[in-house]
Amino acid sequence: MSSSQKYVWNIVAENLPVVKRNCPKCKCKTNFINTKKFRVNANKNNIDVWLIHQCEKCKSTWNMTIYERINPSDIDRQLYEKFAANDEELAVQYGFDLSAYSRNKAEVVFDDVNYRVEKNKDIDFTCKDIEITIKTNCVQDLRVDKLLADNTKFTRSRIQKMCKDSSIYVEGEKNAAKLKVKNDMIIHIEDIPLM
């Protein structure tokens, strides 16, 4: 029986959240999908950058402001080039940027976002202690207990009990089960019961 093992779980979103807003053409609230395309517009000595969203019903567009009336010299050159080239990775990053949605007073919906977990290796449950480092570039509504239940041999109720007993914990936090998963979070599982 090994004493301790470290693992890395990379959580990857398989789709993006949607924005719920009134569509001027549909005359009702609909979902606007991130097109993964930017619009960059020069206006005298300033530029505007938007992330384009599209109504899932009628294809009407809504531009989510990323930068507004900013001097081009205030934007990193590589970042500007990514906006101009419609860099998909950058569009996904902004697609999970809660502060951008907040600045735009946009209602973002995460309900239908699906994730996959890429693991560096399978968990060896004969170990006494397990440490799982979470890597993710997207904000999510995923709780620790759900993540562990979907990716370990334990049921969600068993995980919740182990969290309550402090066999599963995240340093500096009281109840790991209810925590939302975030980048660089380290989940500890100790004193694993034999099944």
N, C-alpha and C positions, 0 to 999 in steps of 0.2 A: 504494500500500500504506500503510494507516494504521499508526501506531506503537503505539497502546495503546487498549484498550476496557474499560469497566467494565460488569458485568452484576449483576443481582440475581435469585437463584433462591429462590423461596418454596416450601418443602417442606411439603406438607399431607398429613396422614394421612387415608386414606379410611375407616378403621375403627380400632377401639381394641384394645389388647392384652387378653387374657383372663387370669383368675386360675384356676390349676389347684389344686383342693382337694377334700377328701373331702366328698361330699354325704351328709347324714344320711338322706335319703329313698332315693337311688339305691344307697347302701351301697358306693360306689366313688368313685374320683377322677374328677371331671368338670371341664369348663370352666364358669366363672362369668363371665357377660357383664355389663359395666357398663351399667346401665339409664339412666344420665344423670339420675338422680333422687337427691335427698338426703333424709335423714330428720333432722329437728331435734327434739330432745326436751328439755323443761325438767324439771329435777329439783331442787326447792327453789330455791336461789339460783344454781345452775349449769346449764349446758346441755351436751348432747352433739350432735355432728354426725357423721353417717355418710353414706358414698356407697354406695348399694344396688347389689349385684350379684345376678344371678339364674342359677341352674343352667340350662344350655341344654337339658337333658333334661326335668326335672320342674318347673321354675320355682320351686324352693325358693330362698329368699333368704339372702344373707350380707351383713352390714353392715360395710363397711370404715371403721374409725374415722378421722375427720379431726380432730375435737376431742373431748376427753373431760373431763368435769367442769370446764368452764372458766366463769369469770365472764363473763356477756354483755358487760360493759363492756370486756373484754379483746379482743373481736372488733370489727374495723372495721364500722361500721353498714352501709355499702354491701355489704360482703362477706356480712354476716348476711342482708341482704335477698336477695342472690343465692342463698344456701343455701335460704332460705324459698320462693323463686320457682322452684326447680329450674333455675337458669341452666345451659343446655346447654354453653355455652362453658367455664364453670367446671368442670363435670363432666368434660369432655374434658381440661382442664388437669390435674385430679387423676387422670384415667385414665392419664396419662403421668408421674406424680410417683413416681419410684423411691423416694424417702425415705418416702412414705406407705405404699407396699407393704412396705418394710423394717420400718417401725414396727409393721405388722400381721402380720409374719412370713408374708407371702403370696408364693406362687410365681407370678410374673408371666411370661407367655409372649408374646413379640413375633413369633414365627414367621409368623403369618398377617396381620400388619399390612401393608397396601398403602399406597403413597404416590404422589402425583402431584407433578410439578414445574411450578410456574407461573413462567414466565420473563418478564422485562420486555421482552426482545427476543431475536431469534435471534443466535447467535454468528457474528461475521464472522471467519472463519479466515484472511483475508488480513492481519489485524493481526499485528504482531510479538509483542505482549504482551496477555494477557487476564487480567482480575481478576474473579473470581466471588465475590460476597458471598452467603452462605447465610443465609436467614431461616427459622426454624422454631420452633414452640411445643411441639414434642413430642420426647421422647427417642426415639432409634431405634437400631437395630442396623445402619444403612446405612453402608457404607464408602465413602470418597472414590472409590476406583477403580471401584466398581460404579455410583455416581452418575454419574461422568463417562462411563463406557462406555455407559450407557443414554441419555445426553443429549448426546453429541458424536459426531463422525465416527470417533473412535478406538476400537480394540478394547481389551478389558480388559488383555490382555498388553502392548499398545503403551503404554497408560497406566502400567502398572507399570514398564516400562522407562524411560519419561519421568520417573517419580517417582525412580527409582534414579539417573538422570542429572541430577536436580534441575531438569529443565525444567518439572516440575509440583511445586509445593511449597506448604506452609502455614508461614508464619513461625514460627520457634521450634520446629519439629517436624522429626524426622529423616526418617521415611518416610511421606509423605502418603498413599500408596496404602492403608495399613492403618488409617488414622485413621477413627474414627467421626465422621460428620457431626454438627455441633452449631451452635446459633444463633450468628450473627455470625462464623462461620468465614470466612476469606478464602482462596480457592484461587487461586494464581497459575499461569498457564501461559505460559511464555516460550519464545522461539526455536522457534516452531511450524514443524515440517517441512512442506515442500510435498508434497502428495499427488498 
